Amino acid sequence: MCRNIRTLHNFEPPASEDEVHAAALQFVRKISGTTKPSKANEAVFQRAVEEIAHISRHLLDDLVTVAPPRDRETEAMRARERFARREARLAG
C-alpha cells in the first residue's frame, strides 16, 4: 500500500472530507503512475479522484466496529516512534 494513504476508519473525530479526498488523490496518483496528469487526461484524473473519494466516504460511513475509536494524537505518536525505531535500525 502507498505509505501516503493513511487509515481513516474508526477515528474520533471521523475522517474529514479533505482527508478522504487526499487519500483518493494518492490512490489515483499511485495507480495512474503520475502525480500531475497531462491536459488530455486531467478531466478523467479528477473524475476518478472524485468518484473514489465519494465511494470511500460511503465505505467509511458504512463500516461497523465494536472497537473504541482511536485517538489521532496517540496514533501519530506511535507512528513517530515506529519511524524512530526504523531509522535507528538503518543507522546502526
Biopython code that builds the backbone (N, CA, C, O; Angstrom):
import numpy as np
from Bio.PDB.StructureBuilder import StructureBuilder

atoms = [
    (1, "MET", "N", (0.847, -1.178, 0.000)),
    (1, "MET", "CA", (0.000, 0.000, 0.000)),
    (1, "MET", "C", (0.887, 1.234, 0.000)),
    (1, "MET", "O", (1.988, 1.224, 0.549)),
    (2, "CYS", "N", (0.405, 2.268, -0.607)),
    (2, "CYS", "CA", (1.123, 3.534, -0.646)),
    (2, "CYS", "C", (1.247, 4.084, 0.776)),
    (2, "CYS", "O", (0.254, 4.161, 1.500)),
    (3, "ARG", "N", (2.438, 4.458, 1.170)),
    (3, "ARG", "CA", (2.644, 4.946, 2.534)),
    (3, "ARG", "C", (1.905, 6.242, 2.812)),
    (3, "ARG", "O", (1.632, 6.553, 3.972)),
    (4, "ASN", "N", (1.577, 6.999, 1.785)),
    (4, "ASN", "CA", (0.892, 8.272, 1.988)),
    (4, "ASN", "C", (-0.604, 8.106, 2.223)),
    (4, "ASN", "O", (-1.273, 9.053, 2.637)),
    (5, "ILE", "N", (-1.130, 6.928, 1.967)),
    (5, "ILE", "CA", (-2.550, 6.696, 2.219)),
    (5, "ILE", "C", (-2.674, 6.184, 3.648)),
    (5, "ILE", "O", (-2.153, 5.121, 3.985)),
    (6, "ARG", "N", (-3.360, 6.942, 4.471)),
    (6, "ARG", "CA", (-3.493, 6.621, 5.889)),
    (6, "ARG", "C", (-4.825, 5.939, 6.163)),
    (6, "ARG", "O", (-5.806, 6.133, 5.445)),
    (7, "THR", "N", (-4.831, 5.130, 7.229)),
    (7, "THR", "CA", (-6.078, 4.534, 7.692)),
    (7, "THR", "C", (-6.992, 5.655, 8.155)),
    (7, "THR", "O", (-6.574, 6.535, 8.907)),
    (8, "LEU", "N", (-8.226, 5.623, 7.709)),
    (8, "LEU", "CA", (-9.174, 6.681, 8.057)),
    (8, "LEU", "C", (-10.345, 6.168, 8.886)),
    (8, "LEU", "O", (-11.144, 6.960, 9.386)),
    (9, "HIS", "N", (-10.452, 4.861, 9.033)),
    (9, "HIS", "CA", (-11.591, 4.265, 9.739)),
    (9, "HIS", "C", (-11.393, 4.277, 11.252)),
    (9, "HIS", "O", (-10.287, 4.063, 11.749)),
    (10, "ASN", "N", (-12.462, 4.524, 11.959)),
    (10, "ASN", "CA", (-12.554, 4.408, 13.409)),
    (10, "ASN", "C", (-11.685, 5.413, 14.154)),
    (10, "ASN", "O", (-10.955, 5.051, 15.077)),
    (11, "PHE", "N", (-11.768, 6.661, 13.752)),
    (11, "PHE", "CA", (-11.100, 7.739, 14.472)),
    (11, "PHE", "C", (-12.138, 8.688, 15.042)),
    (11, "PHE", "O", (-13.239, 8.827, 14.509)),
    (12, "GLU", "N", (-11.773, 9.324, 16.116)),
    (12, "GLU", "CA", (-12.607, 10.353, 16.703)),
    (12, "GLU", "C", (-11.820, 11.642, 16.704)),
    (12, "GLU", "O", (-10.774, 11.676, 17.353)),
    (13, "PRO", "N", (-12.219, 12.692, 16.045)),
    (13, "PRO", "CA", (-13.404, 12.782, 15.183)),
    (13, "PRO", "C", (-13.198, 11.994, 13.883)),
    (13, "PRO", "O", (-12.068, 11.690, 13.502)),
    (14, "PRO", "N", (-14.302, 11.672, 13.217)),
    (14, "PRO", "CA", (-14.203, 10.905, 11.961)),
    (14, "PRO", "C", (-13.379, 11.641, 10.910)),
    (14, "PRO", "O", (-13.167, 12.851, 10.995)),
    (15, "ALA", "N", (-12.927, 10.889, 9.929)),
    (15, "ALA", "CA", (-12.116, 11.458, 8.844)),
    (15, "ALA", "C", (-12.876, 12.600, 8.173)),
    (15, "ALA", "O", (-14.077, 12.505, 7.917)),
    (16, "SER", "N", (-12.151, 13.675, 7.895)),
    (16, "SER", "CA", (-12.755, 14.823, 7.227)),
    (16, "SER", "C", (-12.841, 14.564, 5.725)),
    (16, "SER", "O", (-12.217, 13.638, 5.207)),
    (17, "GLU", "N", (-13.609, 15.380, 5.048)),
    (17, "GLU", "CA", (-13.702, 15.265, 3.588)),
    (17, "GLU", "C", (-12.343, 15.511, 2.946)),
    (17, "GLU", "O", (-12.007, 14.886, 1.941)),
    (18, "ASP", "N", (-11.564, 16.418, 3.524)),
    (18, "ASP", "CA", (-10.219, 16.689, 2.998)),
    (18, "ASP", "C", (-9.320, 15.459, 3.106)),
    (18, "ASP", "O", (-8.556, 15.162, 2.187)),
    (19, "GLU", "N", (-9.411, 14.747, 4.225)),
    (19, "GLU", "CA", (-8.603, 13.542, 4.395)),
    (19, "GLU", "C", (-9.013, 12.446, 3.405)),
    (19, "GLU", "O", (-8.161, 11.757, 2.843)),
    (20, "VAL", "N", (-10.303, 12.295, 3.203)),
    (20, "VAL", "CA", (-10.801, 11.294, 2.259)),
    (20, "VAL", "C", (-10.363, 11.671, 0.838)),
    (20, "VAL", "O", (-9.933, 10.812, 0.068)),
    (21, "HIS", "N", (-10.473, 12.939, 0.504)),
    (21, "HIS", "CA", (-10.060, 13.405, -0.826)),
    (21, "HIS", "C", (-8.558, 13.200, -1.034)),
    (21, "HIS", "O", (-8.133, 12.771, -2.106)),
    (22, "ALA", "N", (-7.756, 13.506, -0.013)),
    (22, "ALA", "CA", (-6.308, 13.330, -0.121)),
    (22, "ALA", "C", (-5.941, 11.862, -0.330)),
    (22, "ALA", "O", (-5.039, 11.553, -1.109)),
    (23, "ALA", "N", (-6.629, 10.965, 0.356)),
    (23, "ALA", "CA", (-6.365, 9.532, 0.181)),
    (23, "ALA", "C", (-6.753, 9.095, -1.233)),
    (23, "ALA", "O", (-6.038, 8.315, -1.862)),
    (24, "ALA", "N", (-7.884, 9.597, -1.730)),
    (24, "ALA", "CA", (-8.320, 9.264, -3.091)),
    (24, "ALA", "C", (-7.313, 9.785, -4.118)),
    (24, "ALA", "O", (-6.990, 9.096, -5.085)),
    (25, "LEU", "N", (-6.828, 10.988, -3.903)),
    (25, "LEU", "CA", (-5.833, 11.567, -4.805)),
    (25, "LEU", "C", (-4.563, 10.721, -4.823)),
    (25, "LEU", "O", (-4.019, 10.452, -5.894)),
    (26, "GLN", "N", (-4.085, 10.299, -3.660)),
    (26, "GLN", "CA", (-2.884, 9.461, -3.586)),
    (26, "GLN", "C", (-3.110, 8.131, -4.296)),
    (26, "GLN", "O", (-2.217, 7.629, -4.979)),
    (27, "PHE", "N", (-4.307, 7.559, -4.135)),
    (27, "PHE", "CA", (-4.621, 6.291, -4.792)),
    (27, "PHE", "C", (-4.586, 6.441, -6.310)),
    (27, "PHE", "O", (-3.989, 5.621, -7.008)),
    (28, "VAL", "N", (-5.225, 7.486, -6.816)),
    (28, "VAL", "CA", (-5.258, 7.709, -8.270)),
    (28, "VAL", "C", (-3.853, 7.997, -8.790)),
    (28, "VAL", "O", (-3.485, 7.521, -9.864)),
    (29, "ARG", "N", (-3.075, 8.759, -8.054)),
    (29, "ARG", "CA", (-1.687, 9.016, -8.455)),
    (29, "ARG", "C", (-0.902, 7.712, -8.540)),
    (29, "ARG", "O", (-0.139, 7.493, -9.480)),
    (30, "LYS", "N", (-1.101, 6.850, -7.546)),
    (30, "LYS", "CA", (-0.363, 5.592, -7.496)),
    (30, "LYS", "C", (-0.727, 4.701, -8.682)),
    (30, "LYS", "O", (0.160, 4.201, -9.374)),
    (31, "ILE", "N", (-2.020, 4.499, -8.922)),
    (31, "ILE", "CA", (-2.384, 3.559, -9.985)),
    (31, "ILE", "C", (-2.199, 4.141, -11.379)),
    (31, "ILE", "O", (-2.032, 3.394, -12.343)),
    (32, "SER", "N", (-2.226, 5.479, -11.499)),
    (32, "SER", "CA", (-2.017, 6.079, -12.817)),
    (32, "SER", "C", (-0.530, 6.258, -13.121)),
    (32, "SER", "O", (-0.134, 6.402, -14.277)),
    (33, "GLY", "N", (0.277, 6.246, -12.075)),
    (33, "GLY", "CA", (1.715, 6.411, -12.261)),
    (33, "GLY", "C", (2.140, 7.840, -12.507)),
    (33, "GLY", "O", (3.229, 8.084, -13.025)),
    (34, "THR", "N", (1.294, 8.787, -12.143)),
    (34, "THR", "CA", (1.632, 10.189, -12.355)),
    (34, "THR", "C", (1.096, 11.041, -11.208)),
    (34, "THR", "O", (0.038, 10.753, -10.648)),
    (35, "THR", "N", (1.829, 12.078, -10.870)),
    (35, "THR", "CA", (1.351, 12.992, -9.827)),
    (35, "THR", "C", (0.558, 14.142, -10.422)),
    (35, "THR", "O", (-0.281, 14.741, -9.749)),
    (36, "LYS", "N", (0.823, 14.447, -11.681)),
    (36, "LYS", "CA", (0.091, 15.519, -12.364)),
    (36, "LYS", "C", (-0.230, 15.033, -13.770)),
    (36, "LYS", "O", (0.669, 14.821, -14.584)),
    (37, "PRO", "N", (-1.516, 14.858, -14.048)),
    (37, "PRO", "CA", (-1.888, 14.348, -15.371)),
    (37, "PRO", "C", (-1.674, 15.386, -16.472)),
    (37, "PRO", "O", (-1.624, 16.589, -16.215)),
    (38, "SER", "N", (-1.552, 14.898, -17.678)),
    (38, "SER", "CA", (-1.458, 15.799, -18.831)),
    (38, "SER", "C", (-2.797, 16.496, -19.009)),
    (38, "SER", "O", (-3.804, 16.075, -18.441)),
    (39, "LYS", "N", (-2.805, 17.554, -19.791)),
    (39, "LYS", "CA", (-4.064, 18.271, -20.069)),
    (39, "LYS", "C", (-5.108, 17.322, -20.655)),
    (39, "LYS", "O", (-6.295, 17.428, -20.346)),
    (40, "ALA", "N", (-4.656, 16.389, -21.506)),
    (40, "ALA", "CA", (-5.574, 15.447, -22.143)),
    (40, "ALA", "C", (-6.225, 14.514, -21.126)),
    (40, "ALA", "O", (-7.346, 14.051, -21.338)),
    (41, "ASN", "N", (-5.526, 14.234, -20.014)),
    (41, "ASN", "CA", (-6.043, 13.296, -19.012)),
    (41, "ASN", "C", (-6.555, 13.956, -17.741)),
    (41, "ASN", "O", (-7.030, 13.272, -16.835)),
    (42, "GLU", "N", (-6.464, 15.270, -17.667)),
    (42, "GLU", "CA", (-6.817, 15.980, -16.442)),
    (42, "GLU", "C", (-8.258, 15.733, -15.996)),
    (42, "GLU", "O", (-8.500, 15.507, -14.810)),
    (43, "ALA", "N", (-9.197, 15.770, -16.903)),
    (43, "ALA", "CA", (-10.615, 15.585, -16.551)),
    (43, "ALA", "C", (-10.873, 14.169, -16.034)),
    (43, "ALA", "O", (-11.575, 13.990, -15.039)),
    (44, "VAL", "N", (-10.308, 13.168, -16.705)),
    (44, "VAL", "CA", (-10.523, 11.781, -16.260)),
    (44, "VAL", "C", (-9.855, 11.552, -14.903)),
    (44, "VAL", "O", (-10.398, 10.853, -14.047)),
    (45, "PHE", "N", (-8.696, 12.134, -14.717)),
    (45, "PHE", "CA", (-7.954, 12.022, -13.462)),
    (45, "PHE", "C", (-8.792, 12.609, -12.318)),
    (45, "PHE", "O", (-8.979, 11.966, -11.285)),
    (46, "GLN", "N", (-9.289, 13.826, -12.511)),
    (46, "GLN", "CA", (-10.096, 14.484, -11.478)),
    (46, "GLN", "C", (-11.404, 13.746, -11.215)),
    (46, "GLN", "O", (-11.847, 13.650, -10.071)),
    (47, "ARG", "N", (-12.018, 13.226, -12.271)),
    (47, "ARG", "CA", (-13.262, 12.463, -12.099)),
    (47, "ARG", "C", (-12.982, 11.200, -11.272)),
    (47, "ARG", "O", (-13.770, 10.843, -10.397)),
    (48, "ALA", "N", (-11.869, 10.531, -11.548)),
    (48, "ALA", "CA", (-11.510, 9.336, -10.784)),
    (48, "ALA", "C", (-11.302, 9.684, -9.313)),
    (48, "ALA", "O", (-11.764, 8.957, -8.433)),
    (49, "VAL", "N", (-10.618, 10.779, -9.042)),
    (49, "VAL", "CA", (-10.389, 11.200, -7.650)),
    (49, "VAL", "C", (-11.730, 11.440, -6.956)),
    (49, "VAL", "O", (-11.945, 10.971, -5.838)),
    (50, "GLU", "N", (-12.628, 12.168, -7.614)),
    (50, "GLU", "CA", (-13.931, 12.471, -7.004)),
    (50, "GLU", "C", (-14.754, 11.212, -6.769)),
    (50, "GLU", "O", (-15.384, 11.069, -5.721)),
    (51, "GLU", "N", (-14.752, 10.300, -7.734)),
    (51, "GLU", "CA", (-15.535, 9.070, -7.586)),
    (51, "GLU", "C", (-14.963, 8.181, -6.477)),
    (51, "GLU", "O", (-15.716, 7.598, -5.697)),
    (52, "ILE", "N", (-13.655, 8.081, -6.411)),
    (52, "ILE", "CA", (-13.032, 7.259, -5.363)),
    (52, "ILE", "C", (-13.257, 7.896, -3.995)),
    (52, "ILE", "O", (-13.504, 7.182, -3.023)),
    (53, "ALA", "N", (-13.177, 9.208, -3.898)),
    (53, "ALA", "CA", (-13.449, 9.890, -2.633)),
    (53, "ALA", "C", (-14.898, 9.643, -2.209)),
    (53, "ALA", "O", (-15.177, 9.401, -1.035)),
    (54, "HIS", "N", (-15.811, 9.708, -3.172)),
    (54, "HIS", "CA", (-17.235, 9.502, -2.881)),
    (54, "HIS", "C", (-17.478, 8.089, -2.341)),
    (54, "HIS", "O", (-18.118, 7.923, -1.303)),
    (55, "ILE", "N", (-16.977, 7.087, -3.033)),
    (55, "ILE", "CA", (-17.207, 5.712, -2.593)),
    (55, "ILE", "C", (-16.447, 5.412, -1.305)),
    (55, "ILE", "O", (-16.897, 4.600, -0.497)),
    (56, "SER", "N", (-15.305, 6.055, -1.108)),
    (56, "SER", "CA", (-14.557, 5.876, 0.134)),
    (56, "SER", "C", (-15.344, 6.424, 1.313)),
    (56, "SER", "O", (-15.368, 5.815, 2.382)),
    (57, "ARG", "N", (-15.985, 7.565, 1.126)),
    (57, "ARG", "CA", (-16.821, 8.135, 2.192)),
    (57, "ARG", "C", (-17.946, 7.179, 2.538)),
    (57, "ARG", "O", (-18.247, 6.974, 3.714)),
    (58, "HIS", "N", (-18.581, 6.583, 1.510)),
    (58, "HIS", "CA", (-19.635, 5.594, 1.770)),
    (58, "HIS", "C", (-19.080, 4.409, 2.557)),
    (58, "HIS", "O", (-19.707, 3.944, 3.509)),
    (59, "LEU", "N", (-17.912, 3.925, 2.163)),
    (59, "LEU", "CA", (-17.292, 2.812, 2.870)),
    (59, "LEU", "C", (-17.061, 3.170, 4.336)),
    (59, "LEU", "O", (-17.437, 2.407, 5.225)),
    (60, "LEU", "N", (-16.452, 4.314, 4.591)),
    (60, "LEU", "CA", (-16.170, 4.723, 5.963)),
    (60, "LEU", "C", (-17.447, 4.883, 6.778)),
    (60, "LEU", "O", (-17.487, 4.529, 7.956)),
    (61, "ASP", "N", (-18.485, 5.415, 6.149)),
    (61, "ASP", "CA", (-19.756, 5.604, 6.853)),
    (61, "ASP", "C", (-20.446, 4.283, 7.172)),
    (61, "ASP", "O", (-21.162, 4.185, 8.168)),
    (62, "ASP", "N", (-20.238, 3.269, 6.338)),
    (62, "ASP", "CA", (-20.953, 2.002, 6.485)),
    (62, "ASP", "C", (-20.196, 0.942, 7.282)),
    (62, "ASP", "O", (-20.798, -0.034, 7.729)),
    (63, "LEU", "N", (-18.883, 1.118, 7.467)),
    (63, "LEU", "CA", (-18.127, 0.123, 8.239)),
    (63, "LEU", "C", (-18.598, 0.106, 9.685)),
    (63, "LEU", "O", (-18.925, 1.145, 10.258)),
    (64, "VAL", "N", (-18.629, -1.093, 10.270)),
    (64, "VAL", "CA", (-19.079, -1.273, 11.645)),
    (64, "VAL", "C", (-17.939, -1.866, 12.454)),
    (64, "VAL", "O", (-17.224, -2.748, 11.976)),
    (65, "THR", "N", (-17.769, -1.387, 13.667)),
    (65, "THR", "CA", (-16.757, -1.934, 14.561)),
    (65, "THR", "C", (-17.240, -1.826, 16.001)),
    (65, "THR", "O", (-18.034, -0.949, 16.341)),
    (66, "VAL", "N", (-16.748, -2.732, 16.838)),
    (66, "VAL", "CA", (-17.053, -2.654, 18.263)),
    (66, "VAL", "C", (-15.862, -2.069, 19.022)),
    (66, "VAL", "O", (-15.947, -1.813, 20.223)),
    (67, "ALA", "N", (-14.757, -1.862, 18.316)),
    (67, "ALA", "CA", (-13.563, -1.287, 18.949)),
    (67, "ALA", "C", (-13.799, 0.188, 19.250)),
    (67, "ALA", "O", (-14.503, 0.871, 18.507)),
    (68, "PRO", "N", (-13.219, 0.671, 20.324)),
    (68, "PRO", "CA", (-13.365, 2.100, 20.618)),
    (68, "PRO", "C", (-12.628, 2.926, 19.570)),
    (68, "PRO", "O", (-11.624, 2.473, 19.019)),
    (69, "PRO", "N", (-13.115, 4.126, 19.292)),
    (69, "PRO", "CA", (-12.443, 4.973, 18.307)),
    (69, "PRO", "C", (-11.009, 5.274, 18.731)),
    (69, "PRO", "O", (-10.716, 5.422, 19.917)),
    (70, "ARG", "N", (-10.124, 5.363, 17.742)),
    (70, "ARG", "CA", (-8.724, 5.677, 18.002)),
    (70, "ARG", "C", (-8.543, 7.185, 18.103)),
    (70, "ARG", "O", (-9.285, 7.969, 17.513)),
    (71, "ASP", "N", (-7.531, 7.558, 18.872)),
    (71, "ASP", "CA", (-7.190, 8.960, 19.053)),
    (71, "ASP", "C", (-6.099, 9.331, 18.051)),
    (71, "ASP", "O", (-5.092, 8.632, 17.943)),
    (72, "ARG", "N", (-6.291, 10.406, 17.333)),
    (72, "ARG", "CA", (-5.338, 10.813, 16.298)),
    (72, "ARG", "C", (-3.958, 11.126, 16.865)),
    (72, "ARG", "O", (-2.947, 10.752, 16.269)),
    (73, "GLU", "N", (-3.903, 11.792, 17.985)),
    (73, "GLU", "CA", (-2.608, 12.148, 18.583)),
    (73, "GLU", "C", (-1.847, 10.903, 19.031)),
    (73, "GLU", "O", (-0.636, 10.808, 18.827)),
    (74, "THR", "N", (-2.548, 9.957, 19.636)),
    (74, "THR", "CA", (-1.905, 8.719, 20.070)),
    (74, "THR", "C", (-1.361, 7.958, 18.874)),
    (74, "THR", "O", (-0.239, 7.453, 18.917)),
    (75, "GLU", "N", (-2.146, 7.870, 17.807)),
    (75, "GLU", "CA", (-1.699, 7.166, 16.604)),
    (75, "GLU", "C", (-0.516, 7.879, 15.955)),
    (75, "GLU", "O", (0.402, 7.226, 15.460)),
    (76, "ALA", "N", (-0.528, 9.203, 15.953)),
    (76, "ALA", "CA", (0.596, 9.969, 15.393)),
    (76, "ALA", "C", (1.865, 9.731, 16.215)),
    (76, "ALA", "O", (2.953, 9.593, 15.657)),
    (77, "MET", "N", (1.723, 9.684, 17.528)),
    (77, "MET", "CA", (2.872, 9.428, 18.396)),
    (77, "MET", "C", (3.429, 8.028, 18.117)),
    (77, "MET", "O", (4.645, 7.862, 18.023)),
    (78, "ARG", "N", (2.574, 7.037, 17.987)),
    (78, "ARG", "CA", (3.022, 5.675, 17.682)),
    (78, "ARG", "C", (3.748, 5.631, 16.335)),
    (78, "ARG", "O", (4.764, 4.949, 16.196)),
    (79, "ALA", "N", (3.230, 6.352, 15.355)),
    (79, "ALA", "CA", (3.874, 6.379, 14.035)),
    (79, "ALA", "C", (5.261, 7.013, 14.130)),
    (79, "ALA", "O", (6.203, 6.532, 13.501)),
    (80, "ARG", "N", (5.395, 8.087, 14.908)),
    (80, "ARG", "CA", (6.702, 8.721, 15.087)),
    (80, "ARG", "C", (7.677, 7.762, 15.770)),
    (80, "ARG", "O", (8.855, 7.708, 15.416)),
    (81, "GLU", "N", (7.178, 7.003, 16.753)),
    (81, "GLU", "CA", (8.028, 6.033, 17.440)),
    (81, "GLU", "C", (8.480, 4.925, 16.489)),
    (81, "GLU", "O", (9.643, 4.521, 16.518)),
    (82, "ARG", "N", (7.574, 4.435, 15.653)),
    (82, "ARG", "CA", (7.939, 3.404, 14.671)),
    (82, "ARG", "C", (8.989, 3.936, 13.707)),
    (82, "ARG", "O", (9.941, 3.236, 13.363)),
    (83, "PHE", "N", (8.809, 5.172, 13.276)),
    (83, "PHE", "CA", (9.772, 5.797, 12.369)),
    (83, "PHE", "C", (11.143, 5.906, 13.035)),
    (83, "PHE", "O", (12.161, 5.596, 12.417)),
    (84, "ALA", "N", (11.169, 6.344, 14.285)),
    (84, "ALA", "CA", (12.443, 6.497, 15.008)),
    (84, "ALA", "C", (13.133, 5.144, 15.159)),
    (84, "ALA", "O", (14.348, 5.052, 14.987)),
    (85, "ARG", "N", (12.369, 4.085, 15.480)),
    (85, "ARG", "CA", (12.968, 2.747, 15.604)),
    (85, "ARG", "C", (13.518, 2.280, 14.255)),
    (85, "ARG", "O", (14.603, 1.702, 14.196)),
    (86, "ARG", "N", (12.782, 2.524, 13.182)),
    (86, "ARG", "CA", (13.224, 2.125, 11.840)),
    (86, "ARG", "C", (14.497, 2.872, 11.466)),
    (86, "ARG", "O", (15.433, 2.270, 10.939)),
    (87, "GLU", "N", (14.545, 4.161, 11.728)),
    (87, "GLU", "CA", (15.734, 4.962, 11.437)),
    (87, "GLU", "C", (16.929, 4.479, 12.255)),
    (87, "GLU", "O", (18.047, 4.414, 11.745)),
    (88, "ALA", "N", (16.693, 4.140, 13.524)),
    (88, "ALA", "CA", (17.779, 3.663, 14.375)),
    (88, "ALA", "C", (18.337, 2.339, 13.858)),
    (88, "ALA", "O", (19.547, 2.116, 13.899)),
    (89, "ARG", "N", (17.455, 1.458, 13.370)),
    (89, "ARG", "CA", (17.911, 0.183, 12.814)),
    (89, "ARG", "C", (18.741, 0.411, 11.564)),
    (89, "ARG", "O", (19.754, -0.259, 11.360)),
    (90, "LEU", "N", (18.326, 1.341, 10.733)),
    (90, "LEU", "CA", (19.052, 1.623, 9.488)),
    (90, "LEU", "C", (20.397, 2.275, 9.773)),
    (90, "LEU", "O", (21.368, 2.033, 9.055)),
    (91, "ALA", "N", (20.462, 3.095, 10.807)),
    (91, "ALA", "CA", (21.691, 3.812, 11.130)),
    (91, "ALA", "C", (22.703, 2.902, 11.836)),
    (91, "ALA", "O", (23.910, 3.121, 11.738)),
    (92, "GLY", "N", (22.214, 1.899, 12.534)),
    (92, "GLY", "CA", (23.141, 1.105, 13.334)),
    (92, "GLY", "C", (23.325, -0.255, 12.886)),
    (92, "GLY", "O", (24.086, -1.008, 13.493)),
]
sb = StructureBuilder()
sb.init_structure("model")
sb.init_model(0)
sb.init_chain("A")
sb.init_seg("    ")
for serial, (resi, resn, name, xyz) in enumerate(atoms, 1):
    if name == "N":
        sb.init_residue(resn, " ", resi, " ")
    sb.init_atom(name, np.array(xyz, "f"), 0.0, 1.0, " ", f" {name:<3s}", serial, name[0])
structure = sb.get_structure()
